[in-house]
Amino acid sequence: MITQEFAKLWWKLSKDLRTHMETELSPTLTEGQLTVLELLMFSNQDTMKPSDFIEFLNTTPAAITTLLDRMEKGGLITRERDEKDRRIVWVKVSDRGREECERGLKIREHFLQNYLGRISSHNQQLLVYLLGKVANA
């Protein structure tokens, strides 16, 4: 069945990517941390609230707090209280966080280029197009 074959291939690619990223990002960064840094660096705003990350990381507020605690301890982000409403905490990427994000993006880009390099440029475009259709993007 095509769905079983798709699931098998998707699982393998996802597993290979996760394993590669875990190995190459370690010990200074995790994939979840890289996602937070990407969101901070490439969103339309300079700062985000911790609750803004929930929809992108598909996790709980408590897990986000733990993740941000580790990132702050590692010097990847800074957190500041809002001057007008002290209940609001703003998360901002640090210089070290920018460097680590750039490193992580290069690692992922290199991995994906190696995978996609197995097929022609035309088929790469077709694959992205078809995956976009499947994902309703």
C-alpha positions as CSV (number, residue, x, y, z in Angstrom):
1,M,0.0,0.0,0.0
2,I,1.3,3.5,-0.9
3,T,0.4,4.9,2.6
4,Q,2.5,2.3,4.3
5,E,5.5,2.9,2.0
6,F,5.1,6.7,2.5
7,A,5.0,6.2,6.3
8,K,8.1,4.0,6.2
9,L,10.1,6.5,4.1
10,W,8.9,9.5,6.1
11,W,9.9,7.8,9.4
12,K,13.3,6.9,8.0
13,L,14.0,10.4,6.8
14,S,12.8,12.0,10.0
15,K,14.8,9.6,12.1
16,D,18.0,10.1,10.1
17,L,17.5,13.9,10.3
18,R,16.8,13.8,14.1
19,T,19.8,11.5,14.8
20,H,22.1,13.7,12.6
21,M,21.0,16.9,14.2
22,E,21.2,15.5,17.8
23,T,24.8,14.4,17.1
24,E,26.0,17.5,15.3
25,L,24.4,20.1,17.5
26,S,25.5,18.5,20.7
27,P,26.6,19.5,23.3
28,T,25.8,23.2,23.0
29,L,22.4,23.0,21.3
30,T,19.3,20.8,20.8
31,E,16.8,20.8,18.0
32,G,14.1,22.4,20.2
33,Q,16.5,25.2,21.1
34,L,17.4,25.6,17.4
35,T,13.7,26.0,16.7
36,V,13.3,28.7,19.3
37,L,16.4,30.6,18.0
38,E,15.0,30.4,14.4
39,L,11.7,31.7,15.5
40,L,13.4,34.6,17.3
41,M,15.7,35.4,14.5
42,F,13.3,35.1,11.6
43,S,10.0,36.2,13.0
44,N,8.7,39.7,12.3
45,Q,9.4,40.8,15.9
46,D,12.6,41.1,17.8
47,T,11.2,39.4,20.9
48,M,8.6,36.9,21.8
49,K,6.7,35.8,24.9
50,P,7.2,32.2,26.1
51,S,3.6,31.4,25.3
52,D,4.3,32.3,21.6
53,F,6.5,29.2,21.3
54,I,3.8,26.7,22.3
55,E,2.2,26.4,18.9
56,F,5.5,25.9,17.1
57,L,7.0,23.3,19.6
58,N,3.7,21.5,20.3
59,T,4.4,21.2,24.0
60,T,3.3,22.5,27.4
61,P,4.0,25.8,29.0
62,A,6.0,24.1,31.7
63,A,8.2,22.4,29.1
64,I,8.7,25.8,27.3
65,T,9.8,27.3,30.6
66,T,12.3,24.5,31.2
67,L,13.7,24.8,27.7
68,L,14.0,28.6,28.0
69,D,15.7,28.2,31.4
70,R,18.4,25.9,29.9
71,M,18.8,28.3,26.9
72,E,19.3,31.3,29.2
73,K,21.7,29.3,31.4
74,G,23.6,28.4,28.2
75,G,23.8,32.1,27.1
76,L,21.6,31.5,24.0
77,I,18.8,33.9,25.0
78,T,18.0,36.7,27.4
79,R,14.7,37.2,29.2
80,E,13.5,40.6,30.3
81,R,10.3,41.8,32.1
82,D,8.1,44.2,30.3
83,E,8.5,47.7,31.6
84,K,4.7,48.4,31.6
85,D,3.4,45.0,32.6
86,R,5.8,43.1,34.8
87,R,3.8,39.9,34.3
88,I,5.0,39.7,30.7
89,V,8.5,38.3,30.0
90,W,10.1,38.9,26.7
91,V,12.6,36.4,25.2
92,K,15.4,37.7,22.9
93,V,18.2,35.9,21.2
94,S,21.7,36.7,22.4
95,D,24.9,37.1,20.3
96,R,25.9,33.5,21.2
97,G,22.4,32.3,20.3
98,R,22.8,33.9,16.9
99,E,26.1,32.1,16.3
100,E,24.7,28.8,17.4
101,C,21.6,29.3,15.3
102,E,23.7,29.9,12.2
103,R,25.8,26.8,13.0
104,G,22.6,24.7,13.4
105,L,21.1,26.0,10.2
106,K,24.3,25.1,8.3
107,I,24.3,21.6,9.8
108,R,20.7,21.0,8.7
109,E,21.2,22.6,5.3
110,H,24.3,20.4,4.6
111,F,22.4,17.2,5.7
112,L,19.4,18.0,3.5
113,Q,21.6,18.9,0.5
114,N,23.2,15.5,0.8
115,Y,19.8,13.8,0.8
116,L,18.4,15.9,-2.0
117,G,21.6,15.7,-4.0
118,R,20.6,12.1,-4.8
119,I,17.9,13.4,-7.2
120,S,17.9,16.0,-10.0
121,S,17.1,19.7,-9.4
122,H,13.8,19.2,-11.3
123,N,12.8,16.3,-9.0
124,Q,13.9,18.3,-6.0
125,Q,11.4,21.0,-7.0
126,L,8.8,18.5,-7.7
127,L,9.3,16.8,-4.3
128,V,9.0,20.1,-2.5
129,Y,5.9,21.0,-4.5
130,L,4.2,17.6,-3.8
131,L,5.1,17.7,-0.1
132,G,3.5,21.2,0.0
133,K,0.4,19.7,-1.5
134,V,0.3,16.9,1.0
135,A,0.9,19.4,3.9
136,N,-1.7,21.8,2.5
137,A,0.9,24.6,2.5
